[in-house]
Amino acid sequence: MQPEQFMRKSPRTKLFRVRHVAAITAAVLLAAVSALAQSQADLARKLELLKAYPDLIVVNGKVHTMDAGLTQVQAFAIKNTRILALGSNDDIRFLAGPATKIIDAKGRVVLPALIDGHTHPTLWGVQHWLGAKADLIAAKYNIPELKAVQVKGNDGVTLMRGIERVVLERAKALGPSRWIIVWLHAGTNTSLEESNKIVGTLIPRNRVGGAGIAAPLTTAFLDTIAPNNPTIIFTGGGTGNNVKNTRARQEWVKVIGEEQTQGLMEAPQLLWEILLKDHPEVQDDLLKMELLECIAAQGIGTFGDRYDRAVGVARIYRRLFEKGELPVRWGYTPSIGKNSIDKYLRLLAAENARTGKLDAGPGYNEQTITDFFARIFIKEMPDFRGIGNDYIWNAGTANEGWEEGITCTTAKAPPADRPRPQYGFELRTDCAQRPDLEKQGGYITAKSALQHGLRVGFMHGYSDGTYDAIFKMIEDSMAEGKITLEQVRALRLGTEHNPMIRPDQIEKFAKYNFMPGFNGYQVQGEIKGGAFLKTYGEQYMNWIAPVNSLVKAGAKIAFNTDAHLTDLGPEWKSMEHPEQWRGSIWAFMEFFATRTMPDNGMIYNKQEAVDKVTLMKAATIWAAEQLLNEKNIGSLETGKLGDFIIIDRDYFAIPADQIHTIKPLITVVGGKTVFLSPEL
């Protein structure tokens, strides 16, 4: 056989070898694929065991992050309460694990959760749970005293007859020593102003009744019809003056330690610290429901508030936090200075009237008075053991009622024959006649706080003269070397409401990084800005809440409501505002984009309307800055807390006068759903 014949392979041999190689290759590939699959499965299992996957992803959204660049994305992921990543749908879906929850936004707008920097849930909650829903709550928890009664009437005589009737009925039904609670609402329409005017004539200490003018709704009257039951008559609204009988006043001293005479303090103390003092589980339930129904359901993830109206609520917040049941975040501000001193002095006067032992006149017992003040001060220390976290933090100090002796105006005095508002407004002092600021308690304490580097916020700003005083305080402190411009700017000082600001003051708001909070309702009607316009004339319209001018000058504004947002019906409004605003934070916001009041069509200087991006900043990232927490809330960015909302309409696309129609579909705080609409 020739060599070449020996080397030649038969076709069958070649086919065998090809098949053999293919089989080996397939086996190797199969082993590799199997190993890869096993490796991937192991990796997936490791990631799952390590809890490395996102807890939640949101996809298919128009996500407006409200970051510095106004970035928009389709999707984002949340892990351990914070935002893990943002990007396209594919980018974020790739991160999902077997247990990752997926929310499909279905093309809707996604925003950071709103921030309401000035509201009072524990105050509004009294109207809610001890007022509109009192029957349900009394039955649910089997606490008969929580069942309150509302008396309505179009005049004082009808109201007084109604009070007598229901108090006698409740005394008979409850038996002695049980609380009787009555709410008043007067008038033929839905106006809280009208109700206040009528009810005000019944109350001796109300300005409408007038000092020394006889008024029928007195402690003596209530003692006559309910001698054996502590009884209180709430006169309506969130800030009304109330009337108690002697048994109620005695009960206040017994439980609280001293009698409270200010309506803003009485209501929350009664519910949270007196009626529910032996029912911590009910306290927790009611506060949680208030936060869920009136904050979270509006799309709000964070709110700002003082805590001192009923100091015991600090303990309720702490319990909810410790149980992991606090649904939203709270930036709190304790009161300082004049705000606290005035309250202490009122309590001192009431205690002296009751006991005759605390007269601060000649020969007074200094130790007795010192002990009295010390007792109150100690009681007001909040029970925030171990707290300073993502849910509760300090946002500075509050000096809300600091303006006595400071409020004044440079506006020209109105003619004597000009019609004046009928309720709750007095002519502003001419600033040229204002007393020496350095002798005014509110000014002294605010200046002292500033010079000690404290952030002072929650200060009422009810006149142009108020800002002159603030800027004088700042400039004098800088001139004295007590503080620098940079330190002032870092404090982010703030005033609240701000219905009237002079045009020449605007630049200083920007210079000092002063952050005013605006809520809108105080520019209309017969309160604050609305009353100022009616009294001094519409030539001062350019003073009214000049938000656009402030922003153009470089200042940052913060939006808030200072109102109960749950729609409980017109007779349960916390503050006087247009009926169209009831039940919607978006209706409050709309005013600043349109400058139009929906109830009467009045336009408040259209040039001061802000665009929708600016307005959203005021309700998110700028509001976060005012609460000293922009590193964690206010925008959707990697590392920040996962607080967001999905809304049913495109906020940025709809006309400004349709903002009030927006409804939140879901509110998520730290990756946890705290409100969910059936429409999502």
Protein Blocks (a to p, Z undefined) as FASTA:
>chain_A
ZZklmmpccfklmmmmmmmmmmmmmmmmmmmmmmmmmmmmmmmmmmmmnopacfbdcehi
acdekpanopacfbdcdeehiafbgcdfklmmmmpcfklccddekhpacddddddfbdcf
klmmmmmmmmmmmmmmmmmnopaklpccddddfbfklmmmmmmmmmmmmmmmnoghiacd
ddddedjblbfklmmmmmmmmpmklmkloghiacfbdfklmmmmmmmbccdddeejjkbc
cdddfklmmmmmmmnopacfbfklmmmmmmmmmmmmmmmklmmmmmmmmmmmmmmmnopa
bdcddfklpmmlmmmmmmmmmnopafbdcdddddehjllmmmmmmmmmmmmmmnopaccb
ehiafklmmmmmmmmmmmmpccfehiacfkbccebjadfklmgokaccfbdcddfklccd
fehpacdddfklgccfklgfklmmmmmmmmnopacehiacfbfklmmmmmmmmmmmmmno
pacfklmmmnopacehjlaccfklmmmmmmnopacddehjmmgcjehjlmmmmmnopklm
mmgoplklmmmnopacdddfkpafbdgbjklcfbdcdfklgopaklmmmmmmnopafklo
paehjklpccfklmmmmmmmmmmmmnopammgoiacehiacdddddfbdfklmcfklmmm
pccfbdceehiafbdcfkZZ
